[in-house]
Amino acid sequence: MNAFLHNCGHFLARHLHSRHPRYTPAVHVDFDKLCEILRPGDVVLVEGNERISGAIKYLTQSTWSHAALFIGGAMGDTKNGQANLQLIEVNLHEGCIVSPVEKYRGFNLRICRPSSLTDAERMAVVGFMIDKLGLRYDLRNIFDLLRYFMPPLPVPSRWRRRMLAIGSGDPTRAICSTLIAQAFQSINYPILPEVTVNDAENSVQQEIFHIRHHSLFAPRDFDLSPYMEVVKPTLESKFDFHTLVWENPGP
């Protein structure tokens, strides 16, 4: 029975990660410029075109359905004498894997950069993800997977995120953003921590940061985080709108 459920789970997971052939990005992304400004430890958000992407977008009320961590050439692999630009990402049917950045050429992308990290802290985050390579998730609970095939339920938006965490746990942990959240939590870097105010005896209010459970993180949290910078390749290359050539220039 376990083998049957395992095979069914991986079949469903592969189907959820099958791509829609008619995906068209909403904006033009200069992919080569994006690759030039990426730094190890950056989080790359992706507007995915897989079947599971629609469910994640609905449940998180965001255009971003996938997240990956940029590691540069940390794996030491080279191509044509140059280090490959690589990401570490998680998906349901393959687990934690290394992928080339080139995989997402032609997609809507966003770079979210953690602020004030030292080189050692960046490499600690990258090292955490490298240590997780090959991690596979238990997909025998096919009911956890079937929820992603169901039509969107008319539930209040404040409850939708919690629906990601319903079930046995492993299919939820296989959502890309949860492992990345753990990587940053390993160096106590905040993404969207829960904050309470403590009234100290000296009447000075002190904010206390609490670590949010990693299963509740979604790709858009890196975009919303007040501690991560949104880096736009065009602006980083000293964009000047005066140099644009318009087909029908205005007055």
C-alpha positions as CSV (number, residue, x, y, z in Angstrom):
1,M,0.0,0.0,0.0
2,N,2.8,2.4,0.8
3,A,4.4,1.8,-2.6
4,F,1.1,2.4,-4.3
5,L,0.5,5.7,-2.4
6,H,4.1,6.8,-3.1
7,N,3.7,6.2,-6.8
8,C,0.3,8.0,-6.9
9,G,1.7,10.9,-5.0
10,H,4.6,11.4,-7.4
11,F,2.3,11.1,-10.4
12,L,0.1,13.8,-8.9
13,A,3.1,16.0,-8.0
14,R,4.5,15.7,-11.6
15,H,1.1,16.7,-13.0
16,L,0.9,19.7,-10.7
17,H,4.3,20.8,-12.0
18,S,3.4,20.5,-15.6
19,R,3.6,23.8,-17.4
20,H,0.9,25.6,-19.3
21,P,2.2,26.1,-22.8
22,R,0.6,29.6,-23.4
23,Y,2.4,31.5,-20.6
24,T,3.2,35.0,-21.6
25,P,5.1,37.3,-19.1
26,A,3.3,40.5,-18.3
27,V,6.4,42.7,-18.5
28,H,9.7,42.6,-20.3
29,V,12.6,41.5,-18.0
30,D,16.2,42.1,-19.2
31,F,17.4,38.7,-18.2
32,D,21.0,39.3,-18.9
33,K,21.1,42.4,-16.7
34,L,19.2,40.4,-14.0
35,C,22.0,37.8,-14.0
36,E,24.7,40.4,-13.8
37,I,23.4,41.9,-10.5
38,L,22.4,38.7,-8.7
39,R,24.3,38.0,-5.5
40,P,24.5,34.8,-3.5
41,G,21.8,34.8,-0.9
42,D,19.3,36.7,-3.1
43,V,15.8,35.3,-3.3
44,V,14.4,35.1,-6.8
45,L,10.6,35.2,-7.1
46,V,9.0,33.6,-10.1
47,E,5.5,34.0,-11.6
48,G,5.1,30.4,-12.4
49,N,3.1,28.8,-15.2
50,E,2.6,25.4,-13.6
51,R,-0.7,23.9,-12.5
52,I,0.2,24.3,-8.8
53,S,1.1,28.0,-9.4
54,G,-2.5,29.0,-9.8
55,A,-3.4,27.5,-6.4
56,I,-0.5,29.2,-4.6
57,K,-1.3,32.5,-6.3
58,Y,-4.9,32.3,-5.1
59,L,-4.2,31.1,-1.6
60,T,-1.5,33.8,-1.1
61,Q,-3.2,36.6,-3.1
62,S,0.0,37.3,-5.0
63,T,1.4,37.1,-8.5
64,W,4.5,35.2,-7.1
65,S,4.0,31.4,-6.9
66,H,7.6,30.2,-6.6
67,A,10.8,31.2,-4.9
68,A,14.4,30.1,-5.3
69,L,17.7,31.0,-3.6
70,F,20.6,32.2,-5.8
71,I,23.9,30.5,-5.0
72,G,26.0,31.8,-7.9
73,G,28.8,29.3,-8.6
74,A,29.0,27.9,-5.0
75,M,28.7,24.3,-6.3
76,G,31.9,24.7,-8.2
77,D,30.5,23.5,-11.5
78,T,31.8,25.3,-14.6
79,K,30.7,25.7,-18.2
80,N,33.0,27.0,-20.9
81,G,35.5,27.9,-18.3
82,Q,33.0,30.1,-16.3
83,A,31.1,29.3,-13.1
84,N,27.5,28.5,-13.7
85,L,24.8,30.8,-12.3
86,Q,22.7,28.5,-10.2
87,L,19.6,28.5,-7.9
88,I,18.5,26.0,-5.3
89,E,14.8,25.4,-5.3
90,V,12.2,22.9,-4.0
91,N,9.4,21.3,-5.9
92,L,7.0,18.5,-5.0
93,H,8.2,15.7,-7.3
94,E,12.0,16.3,-7.2
95,G,12.5,17.8,-3.7
96,C,15.5,20.1,-3.1
97,I,17.5,20.5,-6.3
98,V,20.0,22.8,-8.1
99,S,18.8,24.5,-11.3
100,P,20.4,26.9,-13.7
101,V,19.2,30.5,-13.6
102,E,18.6,30.1,-17.3
103,K,15.7,27.9,-16.5
104,Y,13.6,31.0,-15.8
105,R,14.5,33.1,-18.8
106,G,11.2,34.5,-20.2
107,F,9.4,34.5,-16.8
108,N,8.3,37.4,-14.7
109,L,11.0,37.6,-12.0
110,R,11.8,39.7,-8.9
111,I,15.0,39.9,-6.9
112,C,14.6,40.2,-3.1
113,R,17.9,41.0,-1.4
114,P,18.4,40.7,2.4
115,S,19.9,43.8,3.8
116,S,23.2,44.2,5.8
117,L,24.3,40.5,5.5
118,T,28.0,39.9,5.8
119,D,29.7,37.6,3.3
120,A,29.9,35.0,6.0
121,E,26.2,35.2,6.7
122,R,25.4,35.0,3.0
123,M,27.5,31.9,2.6
124,A,25.8,30.4,5.8
125,V,22.4,30.8,4.1
126,V,23.8,29.3,0.9
127,G,25.4,26.5,2.8
128,F,22.2,25.7,4.6
129,M,20.4,25.2,1.3
130,I,23.3,23.2,-0.2
131,D,23.2,20.8,2.8
132,K,19.5,20.2,2.0
133,L,20.1,19.1,-1.6
134,G,18.6,15.7,-2.3
135,L,16.0,16.2,0.4
136,R,12.8,14.4,-0.7
137,Y,9.3,14.8,0.8
138,D,6.8,12.1,1.7
139,L,4.0,12.4,-0.8
140,R,2.0,9.3,0.3
141,N,-0.8,11.5,1.7
142,I,-2.4,12.0,-1.7
143,F,-5.3,13.9,-0.1
144,D,-2.9,16.7,0.7
145,L,-2.0,16.8,-3.0
146,L,-5.5,16.6,-4.3
147,R,-6.4,19.9,-2.6
148,Y,-4.4,21.7,-5.2
149,F,-6.6,20.3,-8.0
150,M,-9.8,21.6,-6.4
151,P,-11.5,24.7,-7.6
152,P,-10.7,27.8,-5.4
153,L,-12.9,27.8,-2.3
154,P,-14.9,30.9,-1.4
155,V,-13.1,31.5,1.9
156,P,-12.1,34.9,3.4
157,S,-8.7,36.1,2.3
158,R,-7.3,36.1,5.9
159,W,-7.8,32.3,6.1
160,R,-6.4,31.3,2.7
161,R,-2.7,31.3,3.8
162,R,-3.6,28.9,6.7
163,M,-5.0,26.5,4.1
164,L,-1.5,25.9,2.8
165,A,-0.6,24.4,6.2
166,I,-3.6,22.0,6.3
167,G,-2.7,18.3,6.2
168,S,0.2,16.0,7.1
169,G,2.9,18.6,6.6
170,D,5.3,17.2,4.0
171,P,3.5,18.5,0.9
172,T,3.4,21.9,2.6
173,R,7.1,21.9,3.4
174,A,7.8,21.0,-0.3
175,I,6.5,24.5,-1.2
176,C,9.6,26.4,-2.2
177,S,9.4,29.3,0.3
178,T,9.4,27.2,3.5
179,L,12.9,25.8,3.2
180,I,14.3,29.3,2.2
181,A,12.6,30.7,5.3
182,Q,14.3,28.1,7.4
183,A,17.7,29.1,5.8
184,F,17.3,32.7,6.9
185,Q,16.0,31.7,10.3
186,S,19.2,29.7,10.8
187,I,21.1,33.0,11.1
188,N,18.1,34.8,12.8
189,Y,17.4,37.0,9.8
190,P,13.9,38.4,9.9
191,I,11.5,38.0,7.0
192,L,8.0,38.7,8.4
193,P,8.4,38.0,12.1
194,E,5.6,38.3,14.6
195,V,6.2,41.3,16.7
196,T,4.8,42.0,20.2
197,V,5.4,45.1,22.4
198,N,6.8,44.5,25.8
199,D,6.1,47.2,28.5
200,A,9.4,47.4,30.3
201,E,9.6,48.6,33.9
202,N,11.3,51.8,32.9
203,S,8.3,52.7,30.7
204,V,10.3,52.2,27.5
205,Q,8.4,50.0,25.1
206,Q,10.5,47.2,23.5
207,E,9.6,45.3,20.4
208,I,10.0,41.5,20.8
209,F,10.5,39.6,17.5
210,H,9.1,36.0,17.4
211,I,10.0,33.6,14.6
212,R,7.0,32.7,12.5
213,H,6.7,29.0,11.8
214,H,8.3,28.2,8.4
215,S,5.3,26.3,7.1
216,L,3.3,29.6,7.0
217,F,5.8,31.4,4.7
218,A,4.8,32.0,1.1
219,P,6.8,33.4,-1.9
220,R,5.2,36.9,-1.6
221,D,6.5,37.2,2.0
222,F,10.0,37.9,0.7
223,D,8.5,40.7,-1.5
224,L,6.5,42.2,1.4
225,S,9.3,41.9,4.0
226,P,10.5,45.3,5.2
227,Y,13.9,43.7,5.7
228,M,14.5,42.7,2.1
229,E,15.2,45.1,-0.8
230,V,13.5,44.7,-4.1
231,V,16.3,45.0,-6.7
232,K,15.3,46.0,-10.3
233,P,17.9,45.3,-13.0
234,T,16.9,48.2,-15.2
235,L,17.3,50.8,-12.4
236,E,20.5,49.2,-11.1
237,S,22.1,49.9,-14.6
238,K,21.5,53.7,-14.2
239,F,18.3,53.9,-16.2
240,D,17.5,57.3,-17.8
241,F,14.1,57.6,-19.4
242,H,15.4,60.5,-21.6
243,T,17.2,57.9,-23.7
244,L,14.1,56.0,-24.7
245,V,13.0,56.1,-28.3
246,W,9.2,56.2,-28.6
247,E,7.3,55.2,-31.7
248,N,4.8,58.0,-31.3
249,P,6.5,60.6,-29.0
250,G,4.2,62.9,-27.1
251,P,4.4,66.8,-27.2
